Amino acid sequence: MLAGSHVRLTWGLHERLLDVEGWRFETTTVHAPGEDMSRLAIEMPTFLESDPL
């Protein structure tokens, strides 16, 4: 990967959109452009629809 050539995504879960006092979790992931982002886009619906139990 070329220096500076990356995509940084911040993901968040929040108790309530407008609730400043509620809980929140955020994480940032770094991805290579191109094939890495294409693979992420393909896999994301499966991740979001999965049942962890």
Backbone bond lengths (Angstrom), bond angles and torsions (degrees), N, CA, C in turn:
res aa  C-N    CA-C-N  psi(-1)  N-CA   C-N-CA  omega(-1)  CA-C   N-CA-C  phi
1 M - - - 1.454 - - 1.527 107.50 -
2 L 1.293 116.53 136.45 1.456 121.55 177.51 1.520 110.60 -70.37
3 A 1.321 116.14 146.98 1.462 120.10 178.15 1.529 110.09 -58.14
4 G 1.328 116.17 129.32 1.461 120.54 179.43 1.518 114.42 82.68
5 S 1.320 116.86 -3.30 1.457 120.91 -178.71 1.523 109.82 -97.10
6 H 1.309 116.18 87.04 1.450 120.75 179.51 1.525 110.27 -157.02
7 V 1.318 114.58 164.55 1.459 121.97 176.78 1.519 106.65 -116.94
8 R 1.315 117.41 126.08 1.463 122.80 179.46 1.528 107.38 -108.27
9 L 1.352 115.80 122.40 1.463 121.61 179.21 1.520 109.46 -114.96
10 T 1.322 117.29 133.91 1.458 121.73 173.90 1.515 107.97 -108.38
11 W 1.335 115.33 124.58 1.462 123.39 -177.47 1.518 107.84 -108.68
12 G 1.318 117.34 140.85 1.455 118.68 -179.71 1.516 113.65 -142.27
13 L 1.323 114.73 145.39 1.457 123.55 170.44 1.520 106.29 -120.58
14 H 1.320 116.61 132.19 1.460 121.32 -176.42 1.518 109.38 -133.97
15 E 1.318 115.87 143.12 1.467 120.02 178.42 1.526 110.57 -59.57
16 R 1.314 115.61 -48.69 1.467 121.81 177.54 1.515 107.66 -144.19
17 L 1.308 115.95 143.94 1.453 120.53 -177.30 1.529 112.26 -58.36
18 L 1.323 117.61 -43.80 1.457 120.52 -174.79 1.529 113.24 -102.42
19 D 1.325 117.83 5.46 1.464 121.51 -176.34 1.523 110.06 -89.24
20 V 1.311 117.55 103.63 1.462 122.98 -178.72 1.527 110.47 -69.48
21 E 1.329 118.37 -32.86 1.459 123.01 -175.79 1.531 113.40 -83.33
22 G 1.316 119.39 -13.88 1.462 122.70 -176.24 1.520 112.85 -74.56
23 W 1.338 115.91 175.24 1.456 120.50 -179.68 1.518 110.51 -76.51
24 R 1.304 115.40 156.36 1.459 120.42 176.62 1.522 108.55 -154.48
25 F 1.314 116.03 148.19 1.455 123.41 175.86 1.514 107.18 -132.22
26 E 1.306 117.46 131.40 1.466 122.11 175.74 1.510 109.49 -136.69
27 T 1.319 115.81 145.42 1.456 121.94 174.47 1.522 108.14 -143.88
28 T 1.300 116.32 154.35 1.458 121.40 179.17 1.519 108.81 -118.82
29 T 1.326 116.02 134.63 1.457 121.58 175.77 1.518 108.42 -119.05
30 V 1.330 116.10 150.97 1.462 121.99 -178.95 1.522 107.93 -119.25
31 H 1.340 115.62 132.27 1.460 121.73 -175.06 1.521 110.49 -132.46
32 A 1.312 114.66 147.50 1.464 119.84 172.99 1.529 108.38 -73.61
33 P 1.324 117.95 145.55 1.464 119.58 176.48 1.533 109.91 -69.82
34 G 1.292 116.53 168.21 1.460 120.46 175.73 1.512 112.57 82.62
35 E 1.329 116.48 -122.57 1.463 122.17 -173.56 1.530 112.39 -59.82
36 D 1.315 118.11 -39.51 1.464 121.09 179.49 1.524 110.89 -61.56
37 M 1.308 117.67 -43.15 1.467 121.28 178.95 1.530 110.95 -70.39
38 S 1.326 117.37 -36.18 1.470 120.95 177.36 1.525 110.22 -62.81
39 R 1.335 116.76 -44.42 1.465 121.33 179.30 1.530 110.30 -63.65
40 L 1.332 117.31 -42.03 1.459 121.34 177.88 1.531 110.55 -59.82
41 A 1.316 117.15 -44.81 1.467 121.36 179.97 1.525 111.54 -62.71
42 I 1.323 117.31 -37.14 1.471 121.34 179.42 1.526 110.71 -70.53
43 E 1.331 117.87 -39.81 1.466 122.17 -175.11 1.526 113.89 -83.24
44 M 1.309 118.92 -20.69 1.462 122.06 -174.66 1.534 113.43 -59.41
45 P 1.328 121.15 -45.68 1.483 118.97 179.28 1.532 112.66 -58.86
46 T 1.331 117.63 -38.23 1.463 120.69 178.26 1.519 110.31 -64.16
47 F 1.317 117.60 -43.08 1.463 121.80 178.53 1.526 110.58 -61.36
48 L 1.329 117.97 -47.26 1.456 121.11 -175.96 1.521 112.67 -68.76
49 E 1.323 117.74 -28.41 1.463 121.77 -178.92 1.526 113.25 -91.84
50 S 1.321 118.66 -5.71 1.462 121.11 -175.08 1.523 111.55 -71.47
51 D 1.332 115.20 149.00 1.458 122.92 177.53 1.529 107.04 -104.35
52 P 1.342 117.86 114.16 1.460 120.11 -174.91 1.530 114.18 -69.14
53 L 1.319 118.22 -10.82 1.474 119.99 -177.83 1.480 112.16 -92.68
